[in-house]
Amino acid sequence: MAYDDDTAIVLWPEYFDSGLTRAQGRRLPTALCVRQPSLDMIAKGAILLDLEYRVIEDKSYPSDWPSKRGCVRVEKGKMKKSEILPKIGEILVKNQK
């Protein structure tokens, strides 16, 4: 399935930030998170999972609207969001070391 902006899955850096709590937006266990993940790191994870993506740099996570950390939108269809998040988390942890 090709990338479609209307149905794309949004991946916020806050999902993968080990410095945040679950209430602040972290979606994974801290073992699958890194400190201050960049959009490039998340996009690299999408590439390794063979997903089409688009980086949007001027967006804000809804519960932290003052900081504009951006987001990565990936194609929907190959995998569910609940499958994509831990796989990208694993890639981020491997690339951090």
C-alpha positions in Angstrom: 0.0 0.0 0.0 1.4 3.4 -0.9 1.7 6.4 1.4 -1.6 8.3 1.7 -1.5 11.5 3.8 -5.2 11.1 4.8 -4.7 7.6 6.4 -1.1 7.8 7.5 -0.1 6.8 11.0 1.5 9.5 13.1 4.6 8.7 15.1 5.6 11.4 17.6 9.1 11.5 19.2 7.4 11.6 22.6 6.3 8.0 22.0 10.0 6.9 22.2 11.4 9.3 24.7 12.7 7.5 27.8 12.8 10.8 29.7 9.0 11.1 29.7 6.4 9.2 31.7 3.4 7.4 30.2 1.2 10.3 31.2 3.4 12.7 29.3 3.1 10.6 26.1 5.6 7.7 26.2 4.0 4.7 24.6 6.6 2.0 25.1 8.5 0.5 28.1 11.7 2.4 28.8 13.8 -0.6 27.6 12.5 0.3 24.0 13.0 4.0 24.4 15.9 6.4 24.0 16.7 9.9 25.4 15.5 12.7 23.1 14.9 10.7 19.8 15.2 12.7 16.7 12.9 12.7 13.7 15.8 11.3 11.6 16.2 8.3 13.9 12.4 7.5 13.7 12.5 8.0 9.9 15.5 5.6 9.7 13.4 3.0 11.6 10.6 3.4 9.1 13.1 2.9 6.3 14.4 -0.3 7.9 10.8 -1.6 8.2 10.3 -0.8 4.5 7.5 1.8 5.2 7.0 4.9 3.2 7.1 8.0 5.4 7.0 11.8 5.5 8.8 13.9 8.1 6.9 17.0 9.3 9.1 19.3 11.4 6.8 22.1 12.5 4.1 20.0 14.4 3.5 19.8 18.1 2.5 16.8 20.2 -1.0 17.7 21.4 -0.3 17.5 25.1 3.0 19.4 24.8 1.9 22.1 22.2 4.6 24.7 23.0 7.5 22.4 21.8 7.5 21.8 18.1 9.5 18.6 17.9 7.7 17.5 14.7 6.4 14.0 13.8 6.9 11.2 11.2 3.9 10.0 9.3 4.1 6.4 7.9 2.0 4.5 5.5 -0.9 2.5 7.0 -1.7 -1.0 5.8 1.4 -3.1 6.1 1.4 -3.2 9.9 -0.8 -1.9 12.7 0.4 1.0 14.8 0.8 -1.3 17.8 3.2 -3.5 15.8 5.2 -0.5 14.3 5.9 1.2 17.7 7.9 -1.6 19.4 9.8 -2.5 16.2 10.9 1.1 15.7 11.7 1.3 19.5 14.0 -1.7 19.0 15.8 -0.1 16.1 16.2 3.2 18.0 17.8 1.3 21.0 20.2 -0.7 18.7 21.3 2.5 16.9 21.9 4.4 20.0 24.6 2.0 21.3 
